[in-house]
Every structure is written in structure tokens, then in C-alpha cells.
Amino acid sequence: MPLIQFKNITKTYGTGENPFPALKGLNLTIDEGEFLALMGPSGSGKSTTMNIAACLDTVTSGTYLFQNVAVDKLNTHQRTLLRRNFLGFIFQGFNLLPRSSALENVELPLIYRGDNKQQRRSAAHQALEKVGLSDWKDHNPNELSGGQQQRVAIARAIVTSPKILLADEPTGNLDSQTSLEIMSLLTSLNRDSGVTIIMVTHEKEMAGYASRVVQFLDGQIRN
């Protein structure tokens, strides 16, 4: 059974005389354990696809299946639970709390999930160890390099043991050498932990780390 299936999905923004069709009958299957890169020019539909997969946006028509469950039929609370328990998010801008330590930032999703303090601390320590930042757990973001901040963000994304990591331009704010280090880390998480990764990127070199590249153009897949 595929992990994700998009069946004839359309997404239109706006109404009236000038609606914008962001997706035009998208069909896409993603298997568990894949590392998928979504590429294409601005406005091509890749970010809309990411947002729908992340349950941050809804379809206009068609069906989105997650582990054979129709996500478009879920209510708001059920979609929130799906995000909280199955998905991890990595952003271009890191999105770390500036006055909180690395450890406290990584704990944040577990607070939302309702884990107790001991569970949170243990899981956050393990996540930081996975990304090689155990010795930096007490440092605030302004005391970390860009690459270290992104590693904290990745630790925060994996601390809940998600099935899927959704990475939106994860190397967009990093220099070339640090970008390669982050991509190597994502590759190892995919290979060693079996985490499915869906990544939006404009960079061909970064997309080369993925097991499959999907090219978007004008709201459709072109390859």
C-alpha cells in the first residue's frame, strides 16, 4: 500500500473572474521510504503539493489518501492529529524560538503532543544526538551557525518519530558546503531510519540526493 496517493487533485485559489488553478488533475504516488524531490519554477504547483501533503491546505477536487485514509474527508481536529503524529517539518528559515535553547526548541512538538517532561527531555536528547549536536543542547539559536540551526530544526522535526519529513527548501539559507552536510544528514535519516522525505528545492545538486525527482510545470507533473 502506498504511503501517499494523490488522485486527480485540483487546487484553485480565488474565485470570480480570475481564479488561479495551482494544480490541474495531479496524480502522484509516494511509497514508504522514498526520498522525493519536487522541482519546478515558481507557481508550478510544487509548494501547493507540499502544503496539501502536510495537511496545511485542502484540495478543491480529487482525493488525497494517506495510508489509504481519505484526508480530504477528515475534520480539522483529525487533520491536526495526523500532522502531529505522522509528519515532521523542516523550513528554509529554521523557525526556531530565539530565546529558547536547542533542547527546548526540539522539545516543542512533544509539548503540543502532551508528553511529560521526562519523556520530552529524553526524546529531545536522542534527536540532538542523531544530528550531532548533543554538546550544543544548551545554546540559543543566536549562538549557533546556520548549519547548526538547521540541524536543530531537523532534530525538532524527527523528535516525534514521524513517518514523513516535509522539507521546504531546507538548504536555501545555507552556503554550499553546509548545504551538502545537511543533505548528507537527510540522506542518512532516509537510509538508516526509513523516514520518507518529501523535499521542495530549486537546486539540481540538492535534488540529486533524492531517489526520485518530480518536475512540475503549470500545475502538472511534466516527467
C-alpha positions, -999 to +999 in steps of 0.1 A: +000+000+000+015+034-010+021+058+019+005+087-001-017+088-031-029+120-049-057+111-073-068+137-099-063+165-074-071+201-084-065+232-063-078+266-073-071+298-055-095+327-056-130+330-071-147+352-096-133+362-130-096+354-123-092+322-102-057+306-102-055+269-109-025+258-089-029+221-096-047+206-126-055+170-121-024+158-102-018+121-099+012+111-077+020+081-056+047+081-029+059+049-013+071+045+023+109+050+025+112+072-006+132+104-008+113+126-032+124+159-046+098+183-060+112+208-086+098+234-109+096+272-114+076+295-091+039+289-095+043+255-109+024+237-082+052+220-061+047+241-030+009+236-032+015+199-034+037+200-004+011+220+016-016+196+007+006+166+017+013+185+050-024+190+057-018+227+057-041+232+027-071+213+012-079+201-022-105+217-045-114+183-060-099+148-062-087+126-034-056+126-011-050+093+006-026+089+035-021+052+043-054+046+024-073+071+045-091+099+026-075+130+042-100+153+024-128+136+044-111+143+078-123+171+100-100+198+113-091+180+146-083+148+127-061+166+103-043+182+132-037+148+148-023+135+115+002+164+113+011+160+150+017+122+149+029+114+114+046+145+099+078+164+106+085+198+091+118+214+081+118+250+068+142+272+049+142+298+077+147+273+105+118+288+126+135+284+159+124+302+191+152+327+196+151+328+234+150+290+239+178+266+239+184+240+212+170+214+236+139+234+244+133+240+206+135+203+199+110+196+228+083+219+214+064+193+192+063+170+222+047+197+244+020+200+218+016+163+219+012+162+257+043+142+266+056+147+302+088+165+309+109+133+314+097+119+280+103+152+263+139+156+276+148+120+268+135+122+232+150+156+226+184+145+238+182+115+214+172+136+185+200+161+190+224+132+192+212+119+159+221+153+142+254+156+160+245+184+184+245+169+218+272+193+230+252+223+219+219+215+236+220+245+260+229+271+233+203+295+219+200+299+181+220+331+180+249+311+194+247+286+166+258+287+129+233+285+101+241+248+096+238+241+133+204+259+135+191+237+106+203+206+124+183+217+155+153+222+132+158+187+118+161+173+153+128+191+161+112+175+130+123+140+139+117+140+176+082+127+172+094+098+151+073+109+121+067+087+090+073+117+067+097+146+068+084+176+047+114+198+038+107+232+022+140+245+006+160+231+036+193+244+022+180+277+008+197+298+035+229+279+037+263+281+020+273+253-004+294+233+020+268+234+048+241+225+023+260+193+014+263+185+051+225+189+056+217+168+026+240+141+038+222+141+071+188+139+054+200+111+032+212+091+063+179+096+081+161+083+050+185+054+046+191+044+082+158+053+098+135+047+069+119+081+071+101+091+039+113+126+028+094+150+005+116+180-004+109+211-024+140+225-039+152+248-068+187+234-067+196+205-090+226+195-069+204+191-038+177+172-058+204+148-068+204+133-033+168+122-038+158+087-050+132+103-073+127+138-088+093+150-098+092+181-121+063+204-120+051+229-147+019+249-148+002+228-121+010+194-136+038+169-135+058+170-167+081+139-163 
